[in-house]
Amino acid sequence: MSVLKTKLKEYRARYDMKQGELADRVGVRRETIIRLEKGLYNPSLKLAMDIATVFSTTVEELFSFEDES
């Protein structure tokens, strides 16, 4: 089974951005960002691309799937 790994928290810190601000910019609730950061929610392709655009990076840089050991 694969688990979602994300660098959202790292990128938010780099941009000095709160979860709520990111949520507002991509049109989701803050809870969605929290679940994404914890790997509890797999984003839609559109959401992943919107988040990558906010941080001027790629979806692949922000999200990856790793095999669970």
C-alpha positions, 0 to 999 in steps of 0.5 A: 500500500502506498502512502501520500507524502507531502511537502506542504508544511515546508512550503507554507513555512517558506512562504510564511503562509498559514493553513487558512490562507492557503485554503482560501487561495485554492478554494478549499476549507482549512481542514482540507489543508490539515488533512493533506499535510497529515497524508489523510487526504489525496488531492484531486489533480486540480487541487494539487495543480492549484497548490503547486501554482501558489508555490510556483513549483510542480505537483511532483515536488509537493506530493509523492507516494511511497510504499508503506513498509 
